[in-house]
Amino acid sequence: MVSRLAALSPQPAVSEEPGGRTGPLGRRRVGVKGRVSRLTAPGVRLRAHGTGILTGAMTTTEHEPQAETPTPLNVAVVTLGCARNEVDSEELAGRLEAGGFILVNDAEDADTVVVNTCGFVEAAKKDSVDTLLEAADLKVEHGGRAQAVVAVGCLAERYGKDLAESLPEADAVLGFDDYPDIAAKLRAIVGGETHHPHTPSDRRRLLPITPTERDASTISVPGHDVRADVSDIGAGAPATGPRAVRRRLDAGPMAPLKLASGCDRRCSFCAIPSFRGSFVSRRPSDVLQEGQWLATQGVKELFLVSENSTSYGKDLGDLRLLETLLPELSGIDGIERVRVSYLQPAETRPGLIEAIADTPGVVPYFDLSFQHASATVLRRMRRFGDPESFLGLLEQIRRLAPLAGVRSNVIVGFPGETEEDLQTLCDFLEAARMDVTGVFGYSDEDGTEAAGFGDDIKLDDDEIRARTEHVTALVEELNSQRAEERVGEEVVVLVEHVDPDDDTVEGRAAHQGPEVDGTTLLTSAEGAKVGDLLTATVTGTDGVDLIARVDGATR
């Protein structure tokens, strides 16, 4: 395993946070290990609390038998990484279903397993390789059913033929350009054809430098081409109304909805723009139509995702387009909550703060990517800010929404970080009073500017580990204290889990983002159902998690 990873990138593994982020720009689910937990459901995700596997492929299409239809094949789609990857998996699932494949819950029942990989940091790469190897163990030659295992997603796009050469257990490695024809390609692979993987290249070069000159329709951008007609999604689709190629792989009341893809920032530690490409916004009408479709699937909360939501609309000629779109999304019939993720502090403008804080149906939740607080370290990261500007931003937010949820993440041990810089970060964290803070020890990522910094300014692994442990202990205490401050507050909780065996009812309050920000355990919640919105009073805490007593109101 070490040699396989070394063939891709030989950097040391990044530290993982208990809350579930793998790195400065991505979310992942941690805590569930083993083959069953990774491969039991299409779209399966590693969850922060390790409590369950997503089951059931939700579809709206029933295919009618047609002449000359290829023999149906079962497929399991396994998802690793961030919420953006979840959207991509559901688009792939929709295309596969339209192409005659049958989505199954368990990889052991699949004729082919598609693993949507994560390639952001070393820990995520290892998870992806491990999962591909576990899927390969389910192949026919090992006594299983699977005829092919295929890698897609960020690891596949980032490394292409290099991944294929280092991981022969995978029958094919498909890049983003293969997504539009995924069904035909997968059927050919199962039939024994050899797929020639792409040579990795910088996807930023595929579009013009000037944002307003970009046309994403000229290239394959996962999650962007989800508008559908009947020919795209098969017989049985609704003739009118909201439709999407996308097929839900999670029956829960929350669904991620992609605003944009790619990133124009040049953070010195981050490789994402090189394989996700330049920033491109989805058209508001497409986002709105997909939100309407999700509402017909029982979704109550839309979780808006992108690499940088504050930039939404800049390539469409309107940098304030998100402020306009939010009330339209929250006004969709059946949608109760809209949540925005990943805001760049330096780009978070007063009008956007007001829109998130004051728009009915939009939760006052601010996912701010601070990364550090020392101005010196931030400049070396090619970012902007300092404690004063960051605390000023938080003051603006809390002036409009005193109970707003605030989460962030920070990198510790970045090259050149001094003890004074570290203390500046710790002082800022104490003053910021955030609900959740992810802490990551720095590690080199190949192809990034920071990886090329001189050894004379890089900290050794032991020092990075010690600093990471110190800051992690600090934020665990600070986040627990912030949760305790919420005792006595009235919260509205979206129910996401009901256990009939022990009457456990669990969900999330407005300040809690999906899977990474803690949950709320409800008491006196008899008769609650998944998807209910219950008003409750916070009575206790368990770390960042809340305990709340239902007051009786239901929406």
N, C-alpha and C positions, 0 to 999 in steps of 0.2 A: 504493500500500500504506500509506503513512504516513497518508493521508487516511482510509482505511478504519479504521485503528486509532484515529486521533484521534476518529473519530465515536463510538467506544466509551469510550475513556479516554485522555486525552492525556499520561499520565505517561511519564517516561523509562524505558528498559528496565532491568530488574534485572540485575546481574551473575550469571553462571552459574558453578557450581563444576565442576571437572573430574570429580568423582565422580558427578554426574548429578542433583542436586536443583535444583529451580527456586525453592524458597522455603521458608519456615520450616515449613510444614505439609505439603508435597507432595513426591512423587518424580516425576522424569521421566527419560527416557532421552535422552542427548545424544550427538552425534558422528556420526550417520548423516544425510546430507543428500541431496537429490535426489528426483525423483518415484519412481523405482524403489524406493528404500529406504523411502519413506513408504507406498506403495500396493501392495505386492506380496502382502500376505497379510491375511486377516481377522484383526483384533486386532493388526495390526502395531504394534510399539512402537519408539521411538527408543532405541537401547541405549547404555549408558554406554561400551562399548568399541568400538562401531561394527563388530562382527564378524559380524553375521548378522541375518537376518530370520526371524521366526517363521513356520513353514510348516505347512500342514495343519490343517484344521478337524476336531477329534476329536469324533465323535458316537457315540451308542449307539442311535440310532433309525433304522430303515429304513422309510420311508413306503410303504404299499401304495396302489396306484391306487384312487381312490374316485370314485364318480359325482359329476358337477358340481364336480369339483375345479378351482379356477382354474388358468389356464395358469402353469406354474412359471416363476419369475423367479430369475435368479442375483443374489446380493447379496454384496458385500464389506464387512466391518466393519473400519474402520481406527481404531485406538486411540491417542490421545495422552494424556500425563499420567501419573498415579500408578497404583499397584497397585489402588486402589479403583475406578478407571475400568476396569481390566481385568476386574474382576468384573462391573461393569455391562455391559460389551460382551458378555460371555459370556451374561449373562441375556438381553440383546437378541437375540443370535444364537439362543438357544434358542427364544425366542418367534417369531422370524422363521421358523426351520425348522419349528416346529409349525404356522405359518400357511401353509406350502407353498413357502417360499423355499428355494433351494438355495445353501448357503454355498460360496463359491469363494475360492481362494487369491490370485488376482491381480485387482486392481481393473480391469485392462484387459479381463477376461473377464466383468465384472459388468454386469447390466442396471441396477443401481442401486448407488450407493456411499453407505454410512452412515459419517460421520466423527464419532467420539466425541471431542469437543474438550476442551481444558483451558482454564480461564479464570481461573487464579489470579493470575499476574503478567504483565507486559507481554511478556516473552520467550515465555511459553507461549501467550499470545493470538496473537502473530505466527505461531508455528508452526501454530496451528490454522487461521488465515486462509490461510496459504500452502498448507496441505494441502487445504483446501477448493477453492482456486483450481486446484491441480494436478489434483484429481479432476474439476473442471468441464472441464478440457482433454480429458478422456476421453469427453465426451458426444458424442452422434450428430452434432450440428451442427459438431463439430470433427473429424469423421472417425472417431470412436470408437464404442463400443457402448452406453455408459451412457445411459439415458433420464432419470435423475434423480440428483441429488446432494443429500444431506440432512445437516444439521448436528444433532447431539444433544450431550449432555454439558454440562459446566459452563459453557462459553462461551455455549452456546445457552440454557441456563437463566438465566444471569446477565443476558443482554442481550436475549433474545427478539426482539421486533419491531424493536428498534434494530439488531440484527445483520442481520435480514432486509432492512431498508431499505438498510444500508450494503454488503451483499454479495448483490446480485441474482443472482450466478452460482450460488448455492445455491437449489435449487428449494423447499426448505422448511427451517424452523428449528423443531425439536420440543423441548419442555420435558419435565421429569420426569413431568408428569401425562399425557403422551402414551405413556409406555412400556408400560403394560399392553395397549394396543391397537396396538402398533407395526406389526404385520403388516398389519392392515386400513388403517391410515393410510398406510403406505408404498405399498401397492398402489393406493390412491386417488391418491396423488401421481404415481406412474408413469402412471396412467391419465389424467392431465391436470387433476385437481381442484386447486383452490387451497387451500392450508392457511393459515389465519389464525394467525400466531404470537401467543403470549401477551404481555401487558404485564408486564415484570419487577416482582416484588414481594418483600418480605422473607419468606422461608419460615419464619422463626422464629415468625411470627404464626399459623401454621397449627395449632400445638399449644399446650397449656397451659404456663404458666411452670413450674409444679410438675412435676418429672420423673415422679413416680409416677402422675400423672394423665394421662400421655400414652398415646395409643393410635395407634401408627403404622399400624394397618390402616385408619384412616379417611382416609389420604392416600397418595399414591404416593411410596414411598421406594426408590430404586434399590438392588437387591441384597438387599432384605428379603423379597420375595415370591417365593421360589424353590422352595418346596415344590410338588410336582406330583402329579397323578394322570394316568391314561392320556389323558384328554380334553385335558389341558394340553399333553402332549408328543408326542401322536400315536401311531398304530399302530406296533407293533414295540417299544414301551417295555416294560421288565420289569414283570410284573404285581405283583410284591412286591419288598421290599427298598428300598435307598436310591435315590431318584430326584430329579431336579432339572430345572427348566426350563432351567437353565444348559447351554451347550454349550462345551466346551473349544476354544479357538482356538490353543492352544500345546501341543505334544506333549511338552514337557519334564517332568522329574520334580518340579518345584516348582509350586505353585499358590497364589495368594492366596485367602484365605477371610475374608469380611467379618464382623467382630464387631458393628459398630455403624455408624451414620451420623450426621452432624451434629456440632455442638459447642456447648456452653453457655458456653465461655469468651469473654471480650470483649477479646482482645488488640488493642491499638490499631492495629496494622499490618495486620490480617488481615480479609479480606472473606468468607472461606469460610462462616461461619455464616449470612450473609445469603442465600446461594443454596443451601447444603446443608441449612439448617434446624437446628432444635434437636436435641440429642443424643438418640438412641433406640437402645437395645440390641436386638439380635436375641435371640429366645428361645434358651436353651441347646440345646433339643431340635432346633431348626432348624439351628443351627450344627453340631451333632453329626451330624445326618443328611446335611448337605451334605458334611462331612468324610468320612463313610463313602462317599458317592457318588464323591468325588474319588479315594479309594483304589481304587475299582473302575476308574478311568480310568488307573491306573498312577502316580498321584502318590505320591511318597515324603516330600516336605516340605510341610507346611501353613504358610503365611505369613499370620499373623493380622493383619488390617489394619482401621483405623478412623481417625477424626480424633483420637481420644483413648482409647487402650485402657485407661488407668488408671481411666476412669469407667465401664467396662463393668459393667452390673448395677445402677447407682444408680437408674435409672428402673423397675427390676423389684423394687426393695425390698431388694437385697442387693449392697452395694458390693464384697463379696469374692467375687463369683460367678466371676470369672476364675480365682481360685485353685482353685476347685472344678472348673471346666471343663477346665483344662489336662491333668490326668491322664486324663480321659475321652478327650480328643482324641488324646493320645499313645498311648493304649491301643487305638486303632482298628487292626484287622488290616491290615497293609500299609503303615501310616504309620511312618516311621522317625524323623522329626524334626518338631517343632513350634517355630515361631519367632514371637515377639511383636514387633510394631512399634509405634512411637510412644507412648512413655511420657512423661507430664508429670512433670518432676522434683518439683514441689510436691505431687503426688498419689501419688508412688511410695512405698508403705507397706512396712514390714518383711515382712509376710506375703506380699506379691506378689514381693518380691525373693527370698525363700526358695523360693517356688513355682517361679520361673523358674530359680533356681540349682540346685535339688535334685530337681525332678521328673524321673524317668527319661523320656527321649525328648524333653524340652523342652531346647533348646539355651540355654546361659547367654549370652544376647545381650541387650544393653540399648541400645535406641534412645531416647536421652534428649534431649528438646528443650530445651536450655539457652537458646539465643537470644542470650545475653550473660552477663556475669558481674558487671558493675557494678550494685549495688543501686539506684542512682539511675536508670540507664537502664532497668532491669527494671521499676521502678515506673511509669515513663513509658510503658512498653509494656503496662502493666496485667498484669504478671506478678510472680512472687515469687522471691526467692533472692538469694544473694551467694556469693562464692568459698568461704567457710567451709562453708556448708550444702551446696553442690554437691560439694565435695571430701569432706565427711563422707558423702554419699550414695555416692560412688564407693568410699570405704573400706568401707562396709557391704557393697557388692556384692563387692569383691575379697576380703573376709574369708571369704565363703562360696564364691566361685568365682574363685580367683586368676587363671585364664586366660580369664575372661569377655571377650567382645567388647563394646566400647563405642563407639558412634558418636553424633555430635550434629551440630548446625548452629548457626551464629551469624549475626547480622545486624550489619554494620558501617556506621557513618555514620548511625545513627538520629538523628532530630532531638534536639539538645541534647547529643549525645555529645561530651565534652571529651577532650583528649589524656590526661588522667588516667584517664578511663573506659576509653579504648582500651588504656592500659597495664595496667589491672586485668584486662581481657579477655585480653591476651597472657600475663600472668603466670599466670592461671588455666589457659590452654591448655597452658602448659609443665608445670604441676604435674599436670594431669589425665591425661596419657599415654593419650589415646584412640586407637583404631585408625583412625578416619576422622572428619574434621570438614569439613562443608560450610560454605563462606564465601559470604555474599551481601552485595552492596552494597544499602543501603536504596533503595527507590523508593516514591513515593506510590502508593497504590491507591485509586481512587475509592470513595467511600462509607465509608472508614475514618476513625476518629478522628484518626489520625496525619496523614492527608492535610490535615486542617484546622488543624494546628499552624501557628503564625505563622512567617513567613519569617525572623524574627529568630533563631530557634533551629535553622533548617534549614541543613545544610551544602550547599555548592555541589557540583555534579556532579564537578568535578575533584578536590575534596578527598575525596569518597566513593570515587572510583575509586582514588586514591592509598592510602587506608587499606585498601581491599579488597585491593589488590595486596600491601600489606605483610603483612596477616594471612594471606592465601593462601600467600605464600612461607613464612611461619612454620609453618603447619600442614602444608604439604607435607613440610617437613623433619621435623617432629615425628611425623607419621604414618609416614614412612619409617623413622625411628628405632624406633618401636613395632613395626613389622614385623620389623626386624632383631633385636629382643629375642625374637622367636618362633623364631629359628633354634635347632634342637635339640629343639623341642617335637614331641610326637606329636599329629597331627591326624587326624580322620576326615573324608574329603572325599566329598561327593556329586558324582558325575561328571555333568556337564551337556553336555559337548561332546567328541566323538571325531572327529578328522579322519583318515580312513584313508589319505589321500595322504601325510601327513608324520608319522603316528602321534602327533599332538598329542592329549593327554588333559588336559582342564581341568575344574575344578569349584570348589566352595566348601567351605571348612572351617566349623566350627560358628560361628566368630566373624565370618563374612563373610555379610552380608545379600545378597539377590538384586540383582545388576546395579549396585549403587551402592557396594559396600564392597570391591571388589577380588576377585580370583580366586586359585586355587591351580593352578599348572601341575605335573602329575605326571610323574615320570620312572620308568622301570622298571615301566610300567603296561601291559605287553602283554596283550591280550585284554580290556581293560576295556570295559565297555558303559555307555551312558547309563543312569543310575539306580542304578549300583553305588555302594556306600559302601566306600571303600578307606581303610585305615589307612596313614598315611605319616609320615615324619619330615621336618621342614622343614630344607632344606639351603641355601636362599638366598632373596633377595628381589629385587624389581624395583619400587621405589616401595612402594605398599601391597600389591602382589601378592606371593604366596609361590611358591617352588619347593620341591617336596617329593618325596622318594623313597619309592615304595610299599614297604611292609614285607611284603606278602604276604597280609595278612588281608583278607577280603572279607565284607560282610554283604549 
